[in-house]
């Protein structure tokens, strides 16, 4: 299946998975009355909204470039990821408000084992789906899909914490542990939301490729730049799944336009073969623009 269709299909199915998990978690809360399970269920509402936003953003990001967006729509996915981070923070604040109220009047559970069993089922579904989303998101460099998977994985960790905590409540009879656990869950959610927002903002700010990818780009250019004298001023930026690469290529001033163009085509083809959704801009310069000492035969990077 083409990567584009696979990503969109996963994002679409995420909405229904989120709805199903949300239903299970609210049933778990309804049969127990636990404020910790209620906090877990509240976060699942965010999952539904976030999955819907991710689906929209992924569809927009795959639209081809047009007159108003000549470089494409790749950054749409970052807006979805930022929204998801904001929603995570909002859910955490709602949980804290509910837990604070429950601290003043802690109550015993109803049907605790049934409720915990239902919540465990929801957590298992979430864990399987989160692994799938994160793996696909990383493979296809989809910020929205990866953020959705990480958010769901946070939900899984939350569910595990709630399960352990509520088992402790049942074992000790200390009902105050229920709202205290909900507050701890909320603080963890706040931290995860902050990380999602921070990573997404970096993408909107045109962050450069990481050190490993940058070295890979340099190696590809060096290997395929035979006939050129030097490469300098390499710049990269990441926009969703797209990588933008720009550099200056120094050639002999006596070289024809056709010969220099052949070198550029060779470098560009090699980059496209190794890096998905790459965009390459090469500025050709005569040898008097070189930055390396004359006669240098090492890697042609200044």
C-alpha positions, 0 to 999 in steps of 0.5 A: 500500500502506498505510504500516503494511503497507509498514513491516512488510513491509520489516522482515520481508524484512530478516530474509531479506536479512540471512540471505542476506548473512550466508551470502555473507560467511561463504563469502567468509571460508571461501574466503580465511581472512581475519580482516578478512572474518571480522570483516565476517561476524561483523557480519552476524550482528548484522544478522540479530538486529537485523532480527528485533528490528526486525520484532518492535518494528514490529509491537508499535508498530503495535498500537492503544492499550489500557487499559494503554497509552492513548497507544499502543505507539510507543516499542517501536521505540526498544527495538529500536534500543537493542538493535541498538546494543548488538549492534553494540558486542558485534560490534565487541568480538568482532572486536577479540578475533579480530584481536588473535589474528591479529596474533600469527600473520598468514597468507596468503590462500587464493583471495583474488579469489574471496573478495573477489568474493563479499564485493563481491556481499554489499556491493552487496545490502546497499547497495541494501537500506539505501537502501530502509530508510532512505528508508522509515524517514524517510518513515514516521518509523520509528526501528527501520527507520531504525536498521536501514538505518543499521546496514546502511549501516555494514556497507556502509562496512565492506565497502568498507574491507575490500575496499580493505585486502585489495587492499593486502595482495595488492599488498604482501604485508604480511599484518599489514595484514589484522588491523590492518584488522579492528581499524579496522573494529571501531573504526568499528563501535563508533562507529556503535553508540554513535550508534545507542544515543544517538539511541534513548535520546533517543527514550525520553527524550521528546525534543521535535520539532526546530526546523523541525517546531516552527516548522511546528506553530506556523505551522499553529496560527497560521493556523487559530486565528482567533477565539482571542486567544493560544496559549502553553505549546506543548510537543511530544514525539516517540515513534516515528512519533507526534508529541504536541502540547500547548498552551494556547488563550486565548479571550474569556471570553464565548465559548461552549464550542461556539464555542471547541470549533469553533476547537479542532477546526479547529486539530486537523484542520489539524495532522492533515492536515499531520503524520502520527500526531499527537496533540493536546491543547488546554487552553482558557483565558479571556482573563484567562490571556493572557500577551501585552499586551491588544490585541496582533494579531500571531502569537497565540503568547506 
